[in-house]
Amino acid sequence: MRESKRVLVVGLGIAGMSAALRLHRSGWTPVIVERAAERRTGGYFIGLFPEGRQAVRALGLTDVLHTRTPERKRSWEVGRFGERSRGVGFLEQPGDPDAVLRGDIEQALWSAIDGHVEVRFDTVPAAIRTHAGGASVTLRQGGSAAETVAETVEDFDLVIGADGLRSTVRELVFGVHERFMKPLGAVICAFQMSRQLPEFRSDDALVIADTRRSLWVFPLDDCPPTALFTYRPGDVDAQFSRPPVEVLQDAFAGLSADGAVEVALEELAGAPQHLFDSVHYVEMPSWHRGRVALVGDAAWCLTLYSGMGATAAMSGAALLGDALDRHEDDVERALHAWEQGLRPFIRKHRRRAGFKAQFFVPSTRLLTRVRSAVLTWGARRKLSTAGQA
Ligand SMILES: Cc1cc2nc3c(=O)[nH]c(=O)nc-3n(C[C@H](O)[C@H](O)[C@H](O)COP(=O)(O)OP(=O)(O)OC[C@H]3O[C@@H](n4cnc5c(N)ncnc54)[C@H](O)[C@@H]3O)c2cc1C
């Protein structure tokens, strides 16, 4: 029988749990470390395209993944003064994406690893030293309370950095964030609302897309919609010096859409959690060095505009497991083969993300008009085709 190899997975997100699950199934012994004190839940809307569903199947999660795709898909483009026209919503894109919350995917992954994989919360890597047969990692447990901090040094056959956009593993092994994080000049604020906006049905999707700023509302089948404010400010750093509600009130000043924006801002003020962040791509010449590999946003963040981040995280992890199976006795060769196989997929979606970003939040007046014309035409075409059917 093959001797079990130890893999350290840093990060308990979609990429980290997918990697741990896949490698556990191939006989590895994963240890996951997570900076947070407990597992997060909920989160924002995620669209799962066919490649995402394929990744869910590859990880054996089809039966445990809770999806929330509304039965009826109807989307509105809403103008500055509240005027509505039918649009083509996120869920009406080619490929018929399924709607889930990020927490739904994480819950499905958790149900598959819970009890099988060791998870250490409140723990981060403080140093990583790679050597011929693996890596020695200094793990720091205890977070901010100085008196409770404990450090241990442990050896692993492989380290997987799945710790997101601002990856500590990437910084420790590959270099500073600035080398790899490419700012897009945009900001997002995503949160779950307690109710649909007034005058809309609970399963309506809506988009208020103005030049350099937009509000999206994504309906879900069995819970209230999630909302996404996204905008392109002149000075991104300045957005993080005040509470998000105040910053967004200024950024969306003069755009009401008949009160819809104000209601969404009130919802944000009352939301138990939100994500408020700048948008960056991650571009790296290589996702592995020695026995350390990066997976998910840490390696190739495609941005939310691509709609492929969760998909890429899951497929990347599943393919990593396949490569390690194929090159059982040569981990570094496996990492090389994995990266070669995955690069074209990531490159393709990286290219598309730039175009899709204009669909989410157009950067000029001209593009705002083009976007609106294309979507209105698309919606008419869709409606007339449906009428003929
Ligand atoms: C608003 C929004 C909408 C999106 N919509 C879509 C969509 O429609 N479709 C899609 O496919 N994707 C979408 N994505 C992208 C998708 O959510 C991510 O690409 C995906 O979740 C993969 O994330 P990850 O696991 O790589 O990183 P993360 O989710 O960032 O997880 C990283 C984990 O590592 C932990 N961590 C961080 N630092 C450390 C450390 N030093 N030590 C230990 N642990 C650490 C964090 O606490 C976290 O648990 C969207 C993203 C956003 C923000």
The ligand as a Tripos MOL2 file, in Angstrom:
@<TRIPOS>MOLECULE
LIG
   53    58     1     0     0
SMALL
NO_CHARGES

@<TRIPOS>ATOM
      1 C1        -18.9250   39.3120   -5.1100 C.3       1 LIG1
      2 C2        -18.3320   38.1070   -5.7600 C.ar      1 LIG1
      3 C3        -19.0780   37.3960   -6.6940 C.ar      1 LIG1
      4 C4        -18.5400   36.2590   -7.2970 C.ar      1 LIG1
      5 N1        -19.2940   35.6040   -8.2110 N.ar      1 LIG1
      6 C5        -18.8110   34.4840   -8.7610 C.ar      1 LIG1
      7 C6        -19.5950   33.7660   -9.7200 C.ar      1 LIG1
      8 O1        -20.6960   34.1690  -10.1130 O.2       1 LIG1
      9 N2        -19.0910   32.5910  -10.2080 N.ar      1 LIG1
     10 C7        -17.8710   32.1130   -9.7990 C.ar      1 LIG1
     11 O2        -17.4860   31.0140  -10.2380 O.2       1 LIG1
     12 N3        -17.0970   32.7990   -8.9270 N.ar      1 LIG1
     13 C8        -17.5210   33.9600   -8.4030 C.ar      1 LIG1
     14 N4        -16.7420   34.6560   -7.5300 N.ar      1 LIG1
     15 C9        -15.3640   34.1780   -7.2350 C.3       1 LIG1
     16 C10       -15.3550   33.0910   -6.1810 C.3       1 LIG1
     17 O3        -16.0880   33.4430   -5.0280 O.3       1 LIG1
     18 C11       -13.9100   32.7560   -5.7790 C.3       1 LIG1
     19 O4        -13.0920   32.7240   -6.9080 O.3       1 LIG1
     20 C12       -13.9300   31.4040   -5.1050 C.3       1 LIG1
     21 O5        -14.7070   31.4690   -3.9350 O.3       1 LIG1
     22 C13       -12.5420   30.8510   -4.7870 C.3       1 LIG1
     23 O6        -12.0000   31.5040   -3.6940 O.3       1 LIG1
     24 P1        -10.7280   30.9080   -2.9270 P.3       1 LIG1
     25 O7        -11.1180   29.6870   -2.1870 O.co2     1 LIG1
     26 O8         -9.5980   30.8290   -3.8740 O.co2     1 LIG1
     27 O9        -10.3890   32.1070   -1.9230 O.3       1 LIG1
     28 P2        -11.2510   32.6930   -0.6910 P.3       1 LIG1
     29 O10       -12.7130   32.5140   -0.8700 O.co2     1 LIG1
     30 O11       -10.7430   34.0800   -0.5080 O.co2     1 LIG1
     31 O12       -10.7840   31.7980    0.5150 O.3       1 LIG1
     32 C14        -9.5310   31.9490    1.1230 C.3       1 LIG1
     33 C15        -9.5840   31.3750    2.5380 C.3       1 LIG1
     34 O13        -8.2730   31.4630    3.0800 O.3       1 LIG1
     35 C16        -8.3200   32.0390    4.3680 C.3       1 LIG1
     36 N5         -7.0370   32.7130    4.5910 N.ar      1 LIG1
     37 C17        -6.6050   33.8840    4.0680 C.ar      1 LIG1
     38 N6         -5.3490   34.1360    4.4880 N.ar      1 LIG1
     39 C18        -5.0000   33.1050    5.2860 C.ar      1 LIG1
     40 C19        -3.8080   32.7800    6.0080 C.ar      1 LIG1
     41 N7         -2.7650   33.6050    6.0000 N.pl3     1 LIG1
     42 N8         -3.7670   31.6430    6.7310 N.ar      1 LIG1
     43 C20        -4.8420   30.8090    6.7600 C.ar      1 LIG1
     44 N9         -5.9940   31.0580    6.0900 N.ar      1 LIG1
     45 C21        -6.0630   32.1850    5.3580 C.ar      1 LIG1
     46 C22        -9.5070   32.9960    4.3010 C.3       1 LIG1
     47 O14        -9.9770   33.3000    5.6130 O.3       1 LIG1
     48 C23       -10.4970   32.1700    3.4860 C.3       1 LIG1
     49 O15       -11.2120   31.2670    4.2900 O.3       1 LIG1
     50 C24       -17.2340   35.8200   -6.9550 C.ar      1 LIG1
     51 C25       -16.4700   36.5400   -6.0270 C.ar      1 LIG1
     52 C26       -16.9990   37.6870   -5.4490 C.ar      1 LIG1
     53 C27       -16.1560   38.4420   -4.4570 C.3       1 LIG1
@<TRIPOS>BOND
     1     1     2 1
     2     2     3 ar
     3     2    52 ar
     4     3     4 ar
     5     4     5 ar
     6     4    50 ar
     7     5     6 ar
     8     6     7 ar
     9     6    13 1
    10     7     8 2
    11     7     9 ar
    12     9    10 ar
    13    10    11 2
    14    10    12 ar
    15    12    13 ar
    16    13    14 ar
    17    14    15 1
    18    14    50 ar
    19    15    16 1
    20    16    17 1
    21    16    18 1
    22    18    19 1
    23    18    20 1
    24    20    21 1
    25    20    22 1
    26    22    23 1
    27    23    24 1
    28    24    25 2
    29    24    26 1
    30    24    27 1
    31    27    28 1
    32    28    29 2
    33    28    30 1
    34    28    31 1
    35    31    32 1
    36    32    33 1
    37    33    34 1
    38    33    48 1
    39    34    35 1
    40    35    36 1
    41    35    46 1
    42    36    37 ar
    43    36    45 ar
    44    37    38 ar
    45    38    39 ar
    46    39    40 ar
    47    39    45 ar
    48    40    41 1
    49    40    42 ar
    50    42    43 ar
    51    43    44 ar
    52    44    45 ar
    53    46    47 1
    54    46    48 1
    55    48    49 1
    56    50    51 ar
    57    51    52 ar
    58    52    53 1
@<TRIPOS>SUBSTRUCTURE
     1 LIG1         1 GROUP 0 **** ****
